[in-house]
């Protein structure tokens, strides 16, 4: 017996976020990369209008980020 597929309802917060991203892209005149698309993430980021994702590593650690992480741990 086949199960009937679920009907997913998109939460209003998600819709609001997607609309906000569209507005931001229109303002800056660039489109954000899809964080799940490896090809888009590999594109050259030299273009000043290019909106991209940057993954920080331990070399990007400074006193502010240490204190922020410490605050998060205390809050949890």
C-alpha positions as CSV (number, residue, x, y, z in Angstrom):
1,X,0.0,0.0,0.0
2,X,1.5,3.4,-1.1
3,X,1.5,6.2,1.4
4,X,0.1,9.5,0.3
5,X,2.8,12.2,0.1
6,X,2.7,14.9,2.7
7,X,1.5,18.4,1.9
8,X,4.1,20.7,3.2
9,X,3.1,24.2,4.1
10,X,5.8,26.9,3.8
11,X,6.0,28.8,7.1
12,X,5.5,32.6,6.8
13,X,9.0,33.2,8.3
14,X,10.5,31.4,5.4
15,X,8.4,33.3,2.9
16,X,9.4,36.6,4.6
17,X,13.1,35.6,4.4
18,X,12.9,34.7,0.8
19,X,11.2,38.0,0.0
20,X,13.8,39.8,2.0
21,X,16.6,38.2,0.0
22,X,14.9,39.1,-3.3
23,X,14.7,42.7,-2.2
24,X,18.3,42.8,-1.0
25,X,19.5,41.3,-4.3
26,X,17.5,43.9,-6.2
27,X,19.1,46.7,-4.2
28,X,22.7,45.6,-4.7
29,X,22.1,44.4,-8.3
30,X,23.6,41.0,-7.6
31,X,22.3,37.5,-6.8
32,X,23.4,35.4,-3.9
33,X,24.9,32.0,-4.5
34,X,22.9,28.9,-3.7
35,X,24.9,27.6,-0.6
36,X,24.1,24.0,-1.7
37,X,25.5,24.4,-5.3
38,X,29.2,23.6,-5.4
39,X,29.6,25.1,-8.8
40,X,28.2,28.5,-7.7
41,X,30.4,28.5,-4.6
42,X,33.5,27.9,-6.7
43,X,32.9,31.0,-8.8
44,X,35.5,33.8,-8.7
45,X,34.7,36.3,-5.9
46,X,36.8,39.2,-7.4
47,X,33.7,40.9,-8.8
48,X,32.8,43.6,-6.2
49,X,29.1,43.1,-6.9
50,X,29.4,39.3,-6.4
51,X,27.7,38.2,-3.2
52,X,29.3,35.0,-1.9
53,X,29.8,32.8,1.1
54,X,33.0,32.9,3.1
55,X,33.8,30.1,5.5
56,X,36.0,31.3,8.3
57,X,38.7,29.1,9.7
58,X,41.1,29.3,12.7
59,X,43.2,31.9,10.9
60,X,40.2,34.4,11.1
61,X,40.0,34.1,14.9
62,X,40.4,37.3,16.8
63,X,39.5,38.6,20.2
64,X,36.0,39.6,19.2
65,X,35.1,36.2,17.8
66,X,36.6,34.4,20.9
67,X,34.4,36.6,23.2
68,X,31.3,36.0,21.0
69,X,31.8,32.3,21.1
70,X,32.4,32.4,24.9
71,X,29.1,34.5,25.3
72,X,27.2,31.9,23.3
73,X,28.5,29.1,25.4
74,X,27.5,30.9,28.6
75,X,24.0,31.7,27.2
76,X,23.5,28.0,26.4
